[in-house]
Amino acid sequence: MSSLLIFGAGGHGRVVADAALRAAKWSLVFASDRDPVRCSGELLAGVALRPADAALAAAAAVHVAIGSAASREREVAALPPGVLATVVHPQSSVSAHASVSPGCFVAAQAVVAPLAILGRSVILNHGAVVDHDASVGDFSHVAPLAALGGGVKVGRRVLIGSGARVLPGLRIADDVVVGAGAVVCTHLDEAGVYAGVPARRLR
């Protein structure tokens, strides 16, 4: 067992810290942030906040818990090799036949089905589903209660909004945002914001 730094002291950081404590995989869980105002006190009870430079130097493993895909990607790129940690809540369901890359977060009640693939630093939030043979690209985020059907291919830095549905076999390009509650019924081959039932491009 070793120490885990949760890097990002906002709401998502608290969710990740709670899951890390529940997983009981690390002997010490602590937190930090680029914002000095967020670097004192506790993120959660038992999860001390420390200044960024000292925290990064002390951590054996780091999980970047930042919601913004661009910021998450930037922070991950700055880390030394081999320290990026995945946090999986013990009340999630991750198939032994799925592939989960370093830096991912899998929240409570989320499901990763057989032969699904999660890229680097993917966020799979509460109750989200990545069905069989689906893949989610690096730095993407599947929000609470969203579901990807079997064989769906999601690009990099994609946000699938809360409660959205992507029908089986479809592909979604890099840098797409799918609005909350949307139903994706066709391939989304261009970056942009899509919403509605069926999902249509807004901008």
Residue frames as a rotation matrix with the C-alpha (Angstrom) as fourth column:
MET 1
0.576 0.818 0.000 0.00
0.818 -0.576 0.000 0.00
0.000 0.000 -1.000 0.00
SER 2
-0.626 -0.773 0.106 1.18
0.777 -0.629 0.003 3.53
0.065 0.085 0.994 -0.74
SER 3
-0.415 0.449 -0.791 -0.06
0.225 -0.792 -0.568 7.10
-0.882 -0.413 0.228 -0.65
LEU 4
-0.204 0.448 0.871 -2.58
0.974 0.001 0.227 8.50
0.101 0.894 -0.436 -3.12
LEU 5
-0.785 -0.014 -0.619 -2.84
0.113 -0.986 -0.120 12.17
-0.609 -0.164 0.776 -4.02
ILE 6
0.199 0.862 0.466 -6.22
0.941 -0.034 -0.338 13.36
-0.275 0.506 -0.818 -5.25
PHE 7
-0.804 -0.538 -0.255 -5.29
0.431 -0.821 0.375 16.34
-0.411 0.192 0.891 -7.41
GLY 8
-0.589 0.709 0.388 -8.30
0.009 -0.475 0.880 18.63
0.808 0.521 0.274 -7.68
ALA 9
-0.925 0.111 -0.364 -10.07
0.374 0.083 -0.924 19.91
-0.072 -0.990 -0.118 -4.56
GLY 10
-0.618 0.785 -0.029 -13.52
-0.757 -0.585 0.292 20.61
0.212 0.202 0.956 -5.96
GLY 11
0.255 0.855 0.452 -16.71
-0.898 0.383 -0.218 18.55
-0.359 -0.351 0.865 -5.84
HIS 12
0.746 -0.014 -0.665 -15.39
-0.398 0.792 -0.463 15.86
0.534 0.610 0.586 -8.17
GLY 13
-0.355 -0.934 -0.027 -12.29
-0.440 0.193 -0.877 15.58
0.825 -0.300 -0.479 -6.01
ARG 14
-0.394 0.289 0.873 -14.49
-0.895 0.096 -0.435 14.88
-0.209 -0.953 0.221 -2.99
VAL 15
0.714 0.694 -0.089 -16.32
-0.689 0.676 -0.260 12.12
-0.120 0.247 0.962 -4.86
VAL 16
0.424 -0.648 -0.632 -13.04
-0.251 0.587 -0.770 10.53
0.870 0.485 0.087 -5.93
ALA 17
-0.558 -0.664 0.498 -11.57
-0.640 -0.037 -0.767 10.82
0.528 -0.747 -0.404 -2.42
ASP 18
0.085 0.688 0.720 -14.63
-0.929 0.316 -0.192 9.13
-0.360 -0.653 0.666 -0.94
ALA 19
0.881 0.234 -0.410 -14.32
-0.410 0.810 -0.419 6.26
0.234 0.537 0.810 -3.43
ALA 20
0.030 -0.962 -0.271 -10.58
-0.331 0.247 -0.911 5.93
0.943 0.117 -0.311 -2.71
LEU 21
-0.504 -0.148 0.851 -11.23
-0.861 0.007 -0.509 5.69
0.069 -0.989 -0.131 1.02
ARG 22
0.502 0.787 0.358 -13.92
-0.776 0.593 -0.216 3.08
-0.383 -0.169 0.908 0.42
ALA 23
0.713 -0.266 -0.649 -11.58
-0.367 0.647 -0.668 1.06
0.598 0.715 0.364 -1.82
ALA 24
0.809 -0.406 0.425 -9.01
-0.399 0.151 0.904 0.89
-0.431 -0.902 -0.040 1.03
LYS 25
0.842 -0.512 0.173 -6.21
0.479 0.560 -0.676 0.35
0.249 0.651 0.717 -1.49
TRP 26
0.054 -0.823 0.566 -3.92
0.147 -0.554 -0.819 3.13
0.988 0.127 0.091 -0.23
SER 27
-0.195 -0.213 -0.958 -2.42
0.943 0.228 -0.242 3.63
0.269 -0.950 0.156 3.23
LEU 28
-0.411 0.046 -0.911 -2.83
0.414 -0.881 -0.231 7.40
-0.812 -0.472 0.343 2.95
VAL 29
0.020 0.454 0.891 -5.18
0.963 -0.249 0.105 9.52
0.269 0.856 -0.442 0.83
PHE 30
-0.197 -0.082 -0.977 -4.53
0.485 -0.874 -0.025 13.26
-0.852 -0.479 0.212 0.67
ALA 31
0.482 0.551 0.682 -5.43
0.871 -0.212 -0.444 16.08
-0.100 0.807 -0.582 -1.73
SER 32
-0.463 -0.580 -0.671 -4.22
0.399 -0.812 0.427 19.26
-0.792 -0.070 0.607 -3.38
ASP 33
0.627 0.666 0.404 -5.13
0.720 -0.297 -0.627 21.84
-0.298 0.684 -0.666 -6.00
ARG 34
-0.259 -0.691 0.674 -3.52
0.855 -0.488 -0.172 24.52
0.448 0.532 0.718 -8.17
ASP 35
0.305 0.449 0.840 -5.63
-0.025 -0.878 0.478 27.10
0.952 -0.167 -0.257 -6.31
PRO 36
-0.713 -0.693 -0.102 -3.75
0.082 0.062 -0.995 27.92
0.696 -0.718 0.013 -3.06
VAL 37
-0.380 0.655 0.653 -7.03
-0.890 -0.452 -0.064 28.84
0.253 -0.605 0.755 -1.37
ARG 38
0.663 0.693 -0.283 -8.07
-0.634 0.720 0.281 25.18
0.398 -0.007 0.917 -1.66
CYS 39
0.139 -0.748 -0.649 -4.86
-0.031 0.652 -0.758 23.81
0.990 0.125 0.068 -0.13
SER 40
-0.840 -0.374 0.394 -5.56
-0.410 -0.040 -0.911 23.94
0.356 -0.927 -0.120 3.59
GLY 41
-0.083 0.801 0.593 -7.85
-0.926 0.158 -0.344 22.01
-0.369 -0.578 0.728 5.91
GLU 42
-0.637 -0.048 0.770 -9.49
0.023 0.996 0.082 18.81
-0.771 0.070 -0.633 4.67
LEU 43
-0.805 0.395 -0.444 -11.18
-0.503 -0.055 0.863 17.80
0.316 0.917 0.243 1.43
LEU 44
0.422 0.829 -0.368 -13.14
-0.222 0.488 0.844 15.19
0.879 -0.274 0.390 3.40
ALA 45
0.697 -0.170 0.697 -12.71
-0.699 0.055 0.713 13.96
-0.159 -0.984 -0.080 6.95
GLY 46
0.522 -0.593 0.613 -9.34
0.109 0.760 0.641 12.24
-0.846 -0.268 0.461 7.02
VAL 47
0.361 -0.400 0.842 -8.22
0.932 0.115 -0.344 13.61
0.041 0.909 0.415 3.63
ALA 48
0.216 -0.370 -0.904 -5.82
0.433 -0.793 0.428 16.46
-0.875 -0.484 -0.011 4.36
LEU 49
0.925 0.034 0.378 -5.19
0.351 -0.453 -0.819 19.24
0.143 0.891 -0.431 1.85
ARG 50
0.203 -0.934 -0.295 -1.57
0.591 -0.123 0.797 20.17
-0.781 -0.337 0.527 1.10
PRO 51
0.283 -0.199 -0.938 0.15
-0.573 -0.820 0.001 22.77
-0.769 0.537 -0.345 -1.11
ALA 52
0.922 0.287 -0.260 0.49
-0.369 0.450 -0.813 21.56
-0.117 0.846 0.521 -4.70
ASP 53
0.291 -0.882 -0.371 4.28
-0.710 0.061 -0.702 21.37
0.641 0.468 -0.608 -5.10
ALA 54
-0.528 -0.489 0.694 4.86
-0.844 0.397 -0.362 19.51
-0.098 -0.777 -0.622 -1.84
ALA 55
0.285 0.741 0.609 1.92
-0.561 0.644 -0.520 17.19
-0.777 -0.193 0.599 -2.44
LEU 56
0.878 0.032 -0.477 3.06
-0.455 0.365 -0.812 16.24
0.148 0.930 0.335 -5.94
ALA 57
-0.075 -0.991 -0.107 6.58
-0.787 0.124 -0.605 15.58
0.613 0.039 -0.789 -4.70
ALA 58
-0.527 -0.143 0.838 5.36
-0.795 0.430 -0.427 13.34
-0.299 -0.891 -0.341 -1.86
ALA 59
0.426 0.880 0.212 2.81
-0.741 0.473 -0.476 11.20
-0.519 0.046 0.853 -3.71
ALA 60
-0.625 -0.550 0.553 3.56
-0.167 0.787 0.594 7.68
-0.762 0.279 -0.584 -4.90
ALA 61
-0.566 0.544 0.620 0.34
0.825 0.386 0.414 7.68
-0.014 0.745 -0.667 -6.93
VAL 62
-0.805 0.288 -0.519 -1.75
-0.197 -0.955 -0.223 10.55
-0.559 -0.077 0.825 -8.31
HIS 63
-0.280 0.782 0.556 -5.34
0.945 0.325 0.020 10.69
-0.166 0.532 -0.831 -9.51
VAL 64
-0.999 -0.048 -0.014 -6.25
0.043 -0.968 0.246 13.88
-0.025 0.245 0.969 -11.38
ALA 65
-0.347 0.928 -0.133 -9.79
0.903 0.293 -0.315 14.65
-0.253 -0.230 -0.940 -10.23
ILE 66
-0.673 0.097 -0.734 -10.67
-0.177 -0.984 0.031 17.63
-0.719 0.151 0.679 -12.42
GLY 67
0.206 0.893 0.399 -13.91
0.301 0.330 -0.895 17.74
-0.931 0.305 -0.201 -14.39
SER 68
0.628 -0.009 -0.778 -12.61
-0.618 -0.613 -0.492 19.86
-0.473 0.790 -0.391 -17.26
ALA 69
0.877 -0.281 0.391 -11.18
0.419 0.844 -0.334 17.53
-0.236 0.457 0.857 -19.93
ALA 70
0.620 -0.672 0.406 -8.62
0.098 -0.447 -0.889 20.09
0.779 0.591 -0.211 -21.11
SER 71
0.335 -0.486 0.807 -7.37
-0.890 -0.446 0.101 20.78
0.311 -0.752 -0.581 -17.58
ARG 72
0.736 -0.029 0.677 -7.31
-0.333 0.855 0.398 17.08
-0.590 -0.518 0.619 -16.75
GLU 73
0.869 -0.413 0.272 -5.31
0.467 0.502 -0.728 16.34
0.164 0.760 0.629 -19.90
ARG 74
0.468 -0.707 0.530 -2.83
-0.317 -0.694 -0.646 19.13
0.825 0.135 -0.549 -19.11
GLU 75
0.382 -0.302 0.873 -2.25
-0.920 -0.033 0.390 17.95
-0.089 -0.953 -0.291 -15.54
VAL 76
0.851 -0.059 0.522 -1.85
0.024 0.997 0.073 14.32
-0.524 -0.050 0.850 -16.57
ALA 77
0.793 -0.568 0.220 0.71
0.299 0.049 -0.953 15.30
0.530 0.822 0.208 -19.22
ALA 78
0.336 -0.677 0.655 2.80
-0.650 -0.670 -0.359 17.04
0.682 -0.305 -0.665 -16.53
LEU 79
0.765 0.001 0.644 3.03
-0.561 0.491 0.666 13.96
-0.316 -0.871 0.376 -14.27
PRO 80
-0.394 -0.916 -0.077 6.08
-0.885 0.354 0.303 11.71
-0.251 0.188 -0.950 -14.21
PRO 81
-0.198 0.306 -0.931 5.67
-0.605 0.709 0.362 8.27
0.771 0.635 0.045 -15.81
GLY 82
-0.478 -0.032 -0.878 4.01
0.244 0.955 -0.168 5.54
0.844 -0.295 -0.448 -13.80
VAL 83
-0.993 0.062 -0.098 2.28
0.080 -0.246 -0.966 7.56
-0.084 -0.967 0.239 -11.08
LEU 84
-0.532 0.845 -0.055 -1.19
-0.772 -0.458 0.440 7.92
0.346 0.276 0.896 -12.63
ALA 85
-0.961 0.177 0.213 -3.70
0.000 0.769 -0.639 5.98
-0.277 -0.614 -0.739 -10.52
THR 86
-0.463 0.875 -0.144 -7.15
-0.130 0.094 0.987 4.59
0.877 0.475 0.070 -11.31
VAL 87
-0.877 0.292 0.383 -9.84
-0.402 -0.005 -0.916 4.82
-0.265 -0.956 0.122 -8.62
VAL 88
-0.511 0.721 -0.468 -12.72
-0.122 0.478 0.870 2.33
0.851 0.501 -0.156 -8.76
HIS 89
-0.237 0.519 0.821 -15.54
-0.965 -0.221 -0.139 2.51
0.109 -0.826 0.554 -6.22
PRO 90
-0.948 -0.197 0.250 -16.13
-0.246 0.952 -0.180 -0.93
-0.202 -0.232 -0.951 -4.64
GLN 91
-0.188 0.948 0.255 -19.86
0.130 0.282 -0.951 -0.64
-0.973 -0.146 -0.176 -5.40
SER 92
0.081 0.151 -0.985 -19.28
-0.944 -0.307 -0.124 -0.36
-0.321 0.940 0.118 -9.15
SER 93
0.583 0.095 0.807 -19.30
0.081 0.981 -0.174 -3.33
-0.808 0.167 0.565 -11.54
VAL 94
0.223 -0.615 -0.756 -16.23
-0.941 -0.339 -0.002 -3.67
-0.255 0.712 -0.654 -13.77
SER 95
0.981 0.178 -0.078 -15.97
-0.194 0.922 -0.334 -6.83
0.012 0.343 0.939 -15.83
ALA 96
0.312 -0.898 0.309 -12.74
-0.036 0.314 0.949 -8.80
-0.950 -0.307 0.065 -15.53
HIS 97
-0.029 -0.250 0.968 -12.87
0.901 0.412 0.133 -8.85
-0.432 0.876 0.214 -19.33
ALA 98
0.933 0.283 0.223 -12.97
0.347 -0.873 -0.343 -5.05
0.097 0.397 -0.913 -19.69
SER 99
-0.124 -0.987 0.102 -9.95
0.926 -0.153 -0.346 -2.75
0.357 0.051 0.933 -20.11
VAL 100
0.923 0.359 -0.138 -9.58
0.383 -0.817 0.432 0.24
0.042 -0.452 -0.891 -17.78
SER 101
0.236 -0.886 0.398 -6.61
0.525 -0.229 -0.820 2.53
0.818 0.403 0.411 -18.51
PRO 102
-0.471 -0.504 -0.724 -4.55
0.881 -0.220 -0.420 4.45
0.052 -0.835 0.547 -15.94
GLY 103
-0.999 -0.030 -0.030 -6.14
0.035 -0.981 -0.193 7.53
-0.023 -0.194 0.981 -14.39
CYS 104
-0.411 0.912 0.011 -9.78
0.070 0.020 0.997 6.45
0.909 0.411 -0.072 -14.78
PHE 105
-0.859 0.315 0.404 -12.47
-0.459 -0.123 -0.880 7.03
-0.228 -0.941 0.251 -12.18
VAL 106
-0.515 0.737 -0.439 -15.36
0.096 0.558 0.825 4.57
0.852 0.383 -0.358 -11.94
ALA 107
-0.613 0.323 0.721 -18.05
-0.739 -0.557 -0.379 5.77
0.279 -0.765 0.580 -9.52
ALA 108
-0.745 0.414 0.523 -20.55
-0.153 0.658 -0.738 3.84
-0.649 -0.630 -0.427 -7.41
GLN 109
0.189 0.910 0.369 -23.19
0.065 0.363 -0.929 1.89
-0.980 0.200 0.010 -9.37
ALA 110
0.186 -0.192 -0.964 -21.37
-0.936 -0.331 -0.115 2.42
-0.297 0.924 -0.242 -12.67
VAL 111
0.613 0.071 0.787 -21.08
0.067 0.988 -0.141 -0.58
-0.787 0.139 0.600 -15.00
VAL 112
-0.072 -0.655 -0.752 -18.22
-0.958 -0.164 0.235 -1.46
-0.277 0.738 -0.615 -17.35
ALA 113
0.763 0.568 0.309 -19.31
-0.458 0.812 -0.361 -4.52
-0.456 0.134 0.880 -19.35
PRO 114
0.279 -0.685 0.673 -17.19
0.397 0.721 0.568 -7.26
-0.874 0.109 0.473 -20.96
LEU 115
-0.124 -0.552 0.824 -14.78
0.981 0.053 0.184 -6.12
-0.146 0.832 0.536 -23.70
ALA 116
0.924 0.327 0.198 -15.52
0.339 -0.940 -0.029 -2.46
0.177 0.094 -0.980 -22.97
ILE 117
-0.114 -0.993 0.036 -12.50
0.941 -0.120 -0.317 -0.14
0.319 -0.002 0.948 -23.07
LEU 118
0.928 0.254 -0.274 -11.97
0.337 -0.884 0.323 3.01
-0.161 -0.392 -0.906 -21.00
GLY 119
0.373 -0.810 0.452 -9.14
0.452 -0.267 -0.851 5.23
0.810 0.522 0.267 -22.25
ARG 120
-0.546 -0.745 -0.384 -6.78
0.724 -0.188 -0.664 7.26
0.422 -0.640 0.642 -20.14
SER 121
-0.953 0.061 -0.297 -8.30
0.165 -0.718 -0.676 9.42
-0.255 -0.693 0.674 -17.37
VAL 122
-0.472 0.879 0.065 -11.92
0.063 -0.039 0.997 8.70
0.879 0.475 -0.037 -18.29
ILE 123
-0.838 0.375 0.397 -14.60
-0.490 -0.198 -0.849 9.66
-0.240 -0.906 0.350 -15.76
LEU 124
-0.499 0.758 -0.419 -17.46
0.155 0.554 0.818 7.16
0.852 0.343 -0.394 -15.51
ASN 125
-0.715 0.173 0.677 -19.84
-0.609 -0.630 -0.482 8.79
0.344 -0.757 0.556 -13.07
HIS 126
-0.707 0.412 0.574 -22.55
-0.372 0.473 -0.799 7.43
-0.601 -0.779 -0.181 -10.73
GLY 127
0.103 0.864 0.493 -24.82
-0.009 0.497 -0.868 4.89
-0.995 0.085 0.059 -12.38
ALA 128
0.211 -0.083 -0.974 -23.31
-0.926 -0.337 -0.172 5.32
-0.314 0.938 -0.148 -15.85
VAL 129
0.523 0.046 0.851 -23.10
0.069 0.993 -0.097 2.31
-0.849 0.109 0.516 -18.19
VAL 130
-0.124 -0.549 -0.826 -20.52
-0.967 -0.120 0.225 1.41
-0.223 0.827 -0.516 -20.82
ASP 131
0.716 0.570 0.403 -21.96
-0.488 0.821 -0.295 -1.71
-0.499 0.014 0.866 -22.43
HIS 132
0.386 -0.568 0.727 -20.15
0.373 0.817 0.441 -4.61
-0.844 0.101 0.527 -24.07
ASP 133
0.007 -0.534 0.845 -17.55
0.981 0.167 0.097 -3.84
-0.193 0.829 0.526 -26.77
ALA 134
0.894 0.285 0.346 -17.97
0.347 -0.929 -0.130 -0.07
0.285 0.236 -0.929 -26.33
SER 135
-0.132 -0.966 -0.222 -14.96
0.979 -0.091 -0.183 2.22
0.157 -0.242 0.958 -26.02
VAL 136
0.929 0.343 -0.141 -14.51
0.368 -0.896 0.247 5.64
-0.042 -0.281 -0.959 -24.43
GLY 137
0.369 -0.835 0.409 -11.57
0.507 -0.188 -0.841 7.79
0.779 0.517 0.354 -25.54
ASP 138
-0.438 -0.716 -0.543 -8.98
0.859 -0.157 -0.487 9.49
0.264 -0.680 0.684 -23.36
PHE 139
-0.970 -0.084 -0.230 -10.16
0.190 -0.851 -0.489 12.29
-0.154 -0.518 0.841 -21.05
SER 140
-0.465 0.880 0.098 -13.85
-0.143 -0.184 0.973 11.74
0.874 0.438 0.211 -21.80
HIS 141
-0.920 0.263 0.290 -16.62
-0.320 -0.080 -0.944 11.87
-0.225 -0.961 0.158 -19.20
VAL 142
-0.454 0.842 -0.292 -19.79
0.234 0.429 0.872 9.78
0.860 0.328 -0.392 -19.05
ALA 143
-0.650 0.182 0.738 -22.00
-0.620 -0.689 -0.375 11.69
0.440 -0.701 0.561 -16.61
PRO 144
-0.783 0.326 0.530 -24.39
-0.311 0.532 -0.787 10.21
-0.539 -0.781 -0.315 -14.02
LEU 145
-0.005 0.856 0.517 -26.99
0.022 0.517 -0.856 7.73
-1.000 0.007 -0.022 -15.36
ALA 146
0.222 -0.002 -0.975 -25.80
-0.943 -0.255 -0.214 8.10
-0.249 0.967 -0.059 -18.97
ALA 147
0.304 -0.057 0.951 -25.57
-0.029 0.997 0.069 4.89
-0.952 -0.049 0.301 -21.01
LEU 148
-0.239 -0.439 -0.866 -23.56
-0.942 -0.112 0.317 3.82
-0.236 0.891 -0.387 -24.02
GLY 149
0.791 0.598 0.129 -24.97
-0.531 0.775 -0.342 0.88
-0.304 0.202 0.931 -25.94
GLY 150
0.435 -0.613 0.660 -22.95
0.321 0.790 0.522 -2.08
-0.841 -0.015 0.541 -27.08
GLY 151
0.096 -0.528 0.844 -20.21
0.975 0.219 0.026 -1.31
-0.199 0.821 0.536 -29.58
VAL 152
0.967 0.238 0.092 -20.40
0.250 -0.956 -0.154 2.48
0.051 0.172 -0.984 -29.23
LYS 153
-0.003 -0.997 0.072 -17.11
0.983 -0.016 -0.182 4.26
0.182 0.070 0.981 -30.03
VAL 154
0.938 0.297 -0.180 -16.58
0.339 -0.896 0.288 7.56
-0.075 -0.331 -0.941 -28.18
GLY 155
0.384 -0.822 0.419 -13.65
0.395 -0.264 -0.880 9.84
0.834 0.504 0.223 -29.06
ARG 156
-0.464 -0.698 -0.545 -11.35
0.842 -0.155 -0.517 11.92
0.277 -0.699 0.659 -26.87
ARG 157
-0.976 -0.022 -0.215 -12.49
0.126 -0.868 -0.481 14.75
-0.176 -0.497 0.850 -24.56
VAL 158
-0.467 0.884 0.034 -16.18
0.044 -0.015 0.999 13.91
0.883 0.468 -0.032 -25.07
LEU 159
-0.888 0.339 0.310 -18.85
-0.369 -0.127 -0.921 14.73
-0.272 -0.932 0.238 -22.49
ILE 160
-0.523 0.802 -0.288 -21.93
0.277 0.480 0.832 12.52
0.806 0.355 -0.474 -22.45
GLY 161
-0.572 0.263 0.777 -24.38
-0.623 -0.756 -0.203 14.47
0.534 -0.600 0.597 -20.28
SER 162
-0.817 0.255 0.517 -26.45
-0.373 0.450 -0.811 13.17
-0.440 -0.856 -0.273 -17.38
GLY 163
-0.044 0.892 0.451 -29.08
-0.108 0.444 -0.889 10.65
-0.993 -0.087 0.077 -18.41
ALA 164
0.082 0.031 -0.996 -28.10
-0.965 -0.249 -0.087 10.72
-0.251 0.968 0.010 -22.10
ARG 165
0.425 0.094 0.900 -28.34
0.027 0.993 -0.116 7.58
-0.905 0.074 0.420 -24.23
VAL 166
-0.221 -0.497 -0.839 -26.18
-0.923 -0.170 0.344 6.54
-0.313 0.851 -0.421 -27.18
LEU 167
0.763 0.638 0.102 -27.71
-0.566 0.736 -0.371 3.74
-0.311 0.226 0.923 -29.24
PRO 168
0.411 -0.638 0.651 -25.62
0.152 0.752 0.641 0.64
-0.899 -0.165 0.406 -29.97
GLY 169
0.238 -0.449 0.861 -22.95
0.898 0.440 -0.019 0.69
-0.370 0.778 0.508 -32.63
LEU 170
0.912 0.166 0.375 -22.71
0.323 -0.855 -0.406 4.45
0.253 0.491 -0.834 -33.05
ARG 171
-0.130 -0.981 -0.145 -19.53
0.976 -0.101 -0.192 6.55
0.174 -0.166 0.971 -33.07
ILE 172
0.925 0.330 -0.188 -18.94
0.370 -0.895 0.249 9.97
-0.086 -0.300 -0.950 -31.53
ALA 173
0.407 -0.796 0.449 -16.10
0.407 -0.282 -0.869 12.24
0.818 0.536 0.210 -32.69
ASP 174
-0.461 -0.673 -0.579 -13.52
0.868 -0.207 -0.451 13.93
0.183 -0.710 0.680 -30.47
ASP 175
-0.973 -0.104 -0.207 -14.60
0.171 -0.924 -0.342 17.05
-0.156 -0.368 0.917 -28.52
VAL 176
-0.367 0.925 0.094 -18.35
0.096 -0.063 0.993 16.41
0.925 0.374 -0.065 -28.72
VAL 177
-0.925 0.278 0.259 -20.74
-0.307 -0.148 -0.940 17.45
-0.224 -0.949 0.222 -25.93
VAL 178
-0.506 0.826 -0.248 -23.99
0.306 0.440 0.844 15.48
0.806 0.351 -0.476 -25.71
GLY 179
-0.481 0.346 0.805 -26.55
-0.662 -0.745 -0.076 17.32
0.574 -0.570 0.588 -23.60
ALA 180
-0.864 0.205 0.460 -28.33
-0.310 0.503 -0.806 15.89
-0.397 -0.839 -0.371 -20.57
GLY 181
-0.080 0.923 0.375 -31.18
-0.153 0.360 -0.920 13.57
-0.985 -0.131 0.113 -21.48
ALA 182
0.012 0.037 -0.999 -30.31
-0.973 -0.232 -0.020 13.48
-0.233 0.972 0.034 -25.18
VAL 183
0.463 0.086 0.882 -30.73
0.057 0.990 -0.126 10.33
-0.884 0.109 0.454 -27.25
VAL 184
-0.266 -0.661 -0.702 -28.06
-0.783 -0.278 0.557 9.84
-0.563 0.698 -0.443 -29.90
CYS 185
0.528 0.620 0.580 -29.53
-0.100 0.724 -0.683 7.90
-0.843 0.302 0.444 -32.84
THR 186
0.946 -0.284 0.155 -26.92
0.192 0.107 -0.975 8.59
0.261 0.953 0.156 -35.55
HIS 187
0.092 -0.983 -0.160 -23.14
0.991 0.106 -0.083 8.90
0.099 -0.151 0.984 -35.77
LEU 188
0.954 0.048 -0.296 -21.82
0.103 -0.979 0.174 12.27
-0.281 -0.196 -0.939 -34.52
ASP 189
0.479 -0.785 0.392 -18.83
0.877 0.412 -0.247 12.80
0.032 0.463 0.886 -36.80
GLU 190
-0.059 -0.495 0.867 -18.07
0.321 -0.831 -0.453 16.46
0.945 0.252 0.208 -36.05
ALA 191
-0.746 -0.255 -0.615 -17.10
0.663 -0.205 -0.719 18.23
0.057 -0.945 0.323 -32.84
GLY 192
-0.568 0.578 0.585 -19.89
-0.260 -0.801 0.539 20.33
0.781 0.154 0.606 -31.38
VAL 193
-0.845 0.405 0.348 -22.78
-0.357 0.057 -0.932 20.45
-0.397 -0.913 0.096 -28.91
TYR 194
-0.646 0.642 -0.413 -25.71
-0.125 0.446 0.887 18.10
0.753 0.624 -0.208 -29.50
ALA 195
-0.865 0.430 0.258 -28.98
-0.268 0.037 -0.963 17.90
-0.424 -0.902 0.084 -27.58
GLY 196
-0.141 0.949 -0.283 -32.55
-0.974 -0.184 -0.132 16.67
-0.178 0.257 0.950 -27.83
VAL 197
-0.466 0.137 0.874 -34.42
0.003 0.988 -0.153 13.51
-0.885 -0.069 -0.461 -28.80
PRO 198
0.642 -0.766 -0.003 -33.10
0.763 0.640 -0.085 12.60
0.067 0.052 0.996 -31.26
ALA 199
0.206 -0.651 -0.731 -29.88
0.453 -0.598 0.661 14.52
-0.867 -0.467 0.171 -30.62
ARG 200
0.687 -0.012 0.726 -29.25
0.676 -0.356 -0.645 17.36
0.267 0.934 -0.236 -33.10
ARG 201
-0.370 -0.925 -0.091 -26.34
0.914 -0.345 -0.213 19.76
0.166 -0.161 0.973 -33.36
LEU 202
0.687 0.557 -0.468 -26.87
0.663 -0.744 0.088 23.11
-0.299 -0.370 -0.880 -31.64
ARG 203
0.854 -0.469 -0.225 -23.46
-0.510 -0.840 -0.183 24.65
-0.103 0.271 -0.957 -32.40
